[in-house]
Amino acid sequence: MLQLTFGMFNFKTPPDYLIDRQDLKTSVITFNPAGMPVTINAAVADNSSTDAWLEYSITNLSPGQIAGIYLRVFVVDGSGKVITTVDGFSAGKIAAGTTLQSSAHIEHAIEQNGLSILAVTKVIGPSGVWELDPAELERAIKAKISRQPDISLKVGFEPNRVVTNAERGEIFKLILKDLINDEEKSERLKDRANVIILKEDLHVDPPQIPNVKLSTLDQDEIQKIANKRGRVIYLIYNPLVVEGSRVLARISLRDKVAMRPGFYVPFKFTYLFTCVEKDGRWSIEKSLGYAQS
């Protein structure tokens, strides 16, 4: 049986709506392979019935600012077998040489009477991406659990590619066409023949898409349309994020309603596209959508 001792750990619950629920907080073991530019000092999971917030102390060991980290939790049963893995991401910036408290949401509650191990799988820096091979990381975790000799892990580094203005326009057209032409994604647009894009901070020209009227408007202009129609959906094209050879592009969907007395819940939904370039052409490697509170 694996016995572990934890030190003291002070933390602050990340979401404002969470209350202090010490009975639902579970200690999580940290695993820090040599060569990664960050180290997790201590961690706990603040559980609900279906998911959890990881709360942890993390130190940036690199000489530059960290822009984001990818995490993986290995859930282990009583026999020492890894029964599942759960991934999370934290976009909080960490200055060089500093330690701070951070958090990440995962779609899995962490059992209080089980064993869970937290490791960083990828780190996003200003010059590139540090990354561990997921299969090798799991092999090292299993060796640690079963008290076998430690497995040395190789940390890969991929420099960030430079994205030209022409490529930014190509990527925008690629993901916008996917959003409009995909039957499931376009349901949230309501009217995919007439699409409104927020003009502010739009640093690329709107593309030409057959059978689609694209309008770039500011907030006041969008509000005037909402006052006439009652409600309007519009898009926000977010700045690109480069992770090595991959480019992450986001389109956020928002709404405005007519200005009248009453309460309504704003519509907030975002599509994240991972784009890659091969043989001079960009393509979508994967995409996902998520609601925002």
C-alpha positions in Angstrom: 0.0 0.0 0.0 1.4 3.4 -0.9 1.6 5.8 2.0 2.0 9.5 1.4 2.5 12.5 3.7 1.3 16.0 2.7 2.6 19.3 4.0 0.5 22.4 4.8 -1.0 24.2 1.8 -2.9 27.4 1.8 -5.1 28.2 -1.2 -8.0 30.4 -2.4 -10.9 28.9 -4.2 -11.0 30.3 -7.8 -14.6 30.8 -8.7 -16.5 33.5 -6.8 -19.6 31.3 -6.5 -17.8 28.4 -4.7 -17.9 28.4 -0.9 -15.4 26.8 1.5 -16.2 23.1 1.5 -13.3 21.5 3.3 -15.1 18.1 3.4 -15.1 18.0 -0.4 -11.4 18.9 -0.9 -9.0 16.1 -1.7 -5.2 16.2 -1.7 -3.6 15.4 -5.0 0.0 14.1 -5.4 2.2 16.1 -7.7 4.7 14.6 -10.2 7.4 16.9 -11.5 9.7 15.4 -14.2 13.1 17.1 -14.6 13.4 19.4 -17.5 10.0 21.0 -17.4 10.1 24.8 -16.9 7.6 24.7 -14.1 7.1 22.7 -10.9 3.9 22.1 -9.0 4.5 22.4 -5.3 1.2 21.2 -3.8 -2.3 20.6 -5.1 -5.9 19.9 -3.9 -9.1 19.2 -5.8 -12.3 21.1 -4.8 -15.0 18.6 -5.9 -18.6 18.8 -6.9 -20.6 15.7 -7.7 -19.4 15.6 -11.3 -16.3 17.8 -11.7 -13.6 19.6 -9.8 -11.4 22.6 -9.6 -7.7 21.9 -9.1 -6.1 24.4 -6.8 -2.3 24.4 -6.8 0.9 26.3 -6.1 3.2 26.5 -9.1 6.7 28.0 -9.7 8.0 29.2 -13.0 11.6 28.0 -13.3 12.3 29.5 -16.7 13.8 33.0 -17.4 10.7 34.0 -19.3 6.9 34.5 -18.7 4.7 31.4 -18.9 1.5 32.0 -20.8 -0.4 28.7 -20.0 0.0 25.2 -18.9 -1.8 21.9 -19.7 -2.4 19.5 -16.9 -3.3 15.8 -16.6 -4.6 14.0 -13.5 -4.0 10.3 -13.3 -6.7 8.6 -11.2 -5.5 5.4 -9.5 -7.5 2.6 -7.9 -6.7 0.7 -4.7 -4.6 -1.9 -6.6 -2.3 0.9 -8.0 -3.8 0.7 -11.5 -4.4 3.9 -13.5 -8.1 3.7 -14.3 -8.6 7.1 -16.1 -6.9 10.3 -17.0 -8.4 13.8 -17.0 -7.0 16.9 -18.7 -7.2 20.5 -17.7 -5.8 23.9 -18.8 -4.8 27.1 -17.1 -4.2 30.3 -19.0 -2.9 32.3 -16.1 0.4 34.1 -16.8 3.3 33.3 -14.5 6.3 35.7 -14.4 9.8 34.4 -14.5 11.0 33.0 -11.2 7.8 33.5 -9.3 5.4 31.2 -7.4 1.7 31.7 -7.4 -1.6 30.1 -6.6 -3.5 29.0 -9.6 -6.5 26.8 -10.6 -7.8 24.7 -13.5 -11.2 23.1 -14.1 -11.5 19.3 -14.9 -14.5 17.3 -15.9 -14.1 14.7 -13.2 -14.5 14.6 -9.5 -11.5 13.3 -7.5 -12.3 10.5 -5.1 -11.4 11.3 -1.5 -10.4 7.8 -0.6 -8.4 7.1 -3.8 -5.1 8.2 -5.2 -4.7 10.9 -7.8 -1.5 12.3 -9.4 -1.2 15.6 -11.1 1.5 16.4 -13.7 2.1 19.2 -16.2 2.1 17.8 -19.8 2.7 21.0 -21.8 3.9 24.5 -21.0 3.4 27.5 -23.3 6.2 30.1 -23.3 6.9 33.2 -25.3 9.4 31.4 -27.6 7.9 28.0 -27.8 6.3 24.9 -26.2 7.7 22.4 -23.8 5.9 19.0 -23.9 6.0 15.5 -22.5 5.0 12.4 -24.5 1.7 11.4 -22.9 2.4 7.6 -23.2 5.9 7.9 -21.7 4.5 10.1 -18.9 1.9 7.5 -18.0 4.6 4.8 -18.0 6.7 6.9 -15.6 3.7 7.4 -13.3 2.9 3.7 -13.2 6.6 2.9 -12.4 6.4 5.4 -9.5 3.2 3.9 -8.1 4.6 0.3 -8.3 7.9 1.4 -6.7 9.9 0.4 -9.8 13.0 2.3 -10.8 12.3 5.9 -12.0 11.9 6.3 -15.7 13.8 9.3 -17.2 11.5 11.4 -19.4 12.6 13.5 -22.3 11.1 17.0 -22.5 10.6 18.1 -26.0 10.7 21.8 -27.1 9.1 23.2 -30.2 9.8 26.9 -31.1 6.7 29.0 -32.0 6.2 29.6 -35.7 5.8 33.0 -37.1 2.3 33.7 -38.5 2.2 36.2 -41.3 -0.7 38.7 -41.9 -1.6 36.7 -45.0 -1.8 33.5 -43.0 -3.9 35.2 -40.3 -6.4 36.1 -43.0 -6.3 32.5 -44.4 -6.9 31.1 -40.9 -9.8 33.5 -40.3 -11.5 32.5 -43.5 -10.9 28.8 -42.8 -12.6 28.7 -39.4 -15.3 31.2 -40.3 -16.3 29.0 -43.2 -16.3 25.9 -40.9 -18.5 27.7 -38.4 -21.0 28.8 -41.0 -21.1 25.6 -43.1 -21.1 23.1 -40.2 -24.8 22.2 -39.5 -24.3 21.8 -35.8 -22.1 24.9 -35.2 -24.2 27.1 -37.4 -27.4 26.4 -35.4 -26.2 28.9 -32.8 -25.9 31.6 -35.4 -29.6 31.5 -36.1 -29.1 33.2 -39.5 -25.9 32.0 -41.2 -26.7 33.9 -44.5 -26.3 37.2 -42.6 -23.4 37.2 -40.2 -22.3 40.1 -38.0 -18.7 40.4 -36.8 -17.6 42.9 -34.2 -15.4 45.5 -35.7 -13.3 46.4 -32.6 -9.9 44.7 -32.6 -10.6 42.9 -35.9 -7.1 43.1 -37.5 -7.9 41.1 -40.6 -10.2 41.8 -43.6 -13.5 39.9 -43.7 -13.3 37.1 -46.3 -15.6 36.5 -49.2 -17.9 33.5 -48.5 -20.4 32.4 -51.1 -24.1 33.1 -50.2 -23.1 34.8 -47.0 -23.3 38.5 -46.2 -20.7 39.5 -43.7 -21.1 42.8 -41.8 -18.5 44.3 -39.6 -20.1 46.6 -37.0 -19.3 48.3 -33.8 -21.1 47.8 -30.5 -23.5 50.7 -31.0 -24.4 49.6 -34.5 -25.1 46.1 -33.3 -27.3 47.5 -30.4 -29.4 49.5 -32.9 -30.1 46.3 -34.9 -31.0 44.5 -31.6 -33.4 47.3 -30.7 -35.3 46.7 -34.0 -35.2 42.9 -34.1 -35.4 42.2 -30.4 -32.2 40.1 -30.3 -29.1 39.6 -32.5 -26.2 37.2 -32.5 -22.7 38.5 -33.4 -19.2 37.1 -33.6 -15.9 38.2 -32.0 -12.7 37.0 -33.6 -10.1 36.6 -30.8 -6.3 37.1 -31.2 -4.5 34.0 -32.4 -2.4 32.0 -29.9 0.6 30.2 -31.3 1.7 26.9 -29.6 4.8 25.7 -31.5 3.7 24.7 -35.0 0.0 24.9 -34.0 -2.2 28.0 -34.1 -5.2 28.3 -31.8 -8.0 30.4 -33.2 -11.2 31.4 -31.3 -14.5 32.7 -32.5 -16.8 33.8 -29.7 -20.6 34.1 -30.1 -22.4 36.9 -28.2 -25.8 38.4 -28.3 -27.5 41.8 -27.7 -31.1 42.3 -26.9 -33.4 45.3 -27.2 -33.0 47.8 -24.5 -36.1 47.3 -22.4 -36.9 46.6 -18.7 -36.3 43.1 -17.6 -33.6 40.6 -16.8 -32.0 38.2 -19.3 -29.0 35.9 -19.3 -26.4 36.9 -21.9 -25.5 34.3 -24.5 -21.8 33.4 -24.4 -20.4 30.5 -26.5 -16.9 30.0 -28.0 -15.5 27.8 -30.6 -11.8 26.9 -30.4 -10.0 25.7 -33.5 -6.6 24.1 -33.6 -5.1 24.9 -37.0 -2.0 23.4 -38.6 -0.1 24.2 -41.8 1.1 21.5 -44.2 2.5 21.9 -47.7 1.5 25.6 -47.7 -2.1 25.1 -46.8 -3.8 25.6 -43.4 -6.4 23.1 -42.1 -8.4 22.5 -38.9 -6.8 19.7 -36.9 -9.7 19.7 -34.3 -12.3 22.0 -32.9 -14.5 22.2 -29.9 -17.2 24.4 -28.5 -17.9 25.5 -24.9 -20.3 27.7 -23.1 -19.1 30.5 -20.9 -20.6 31.8 -17.7 
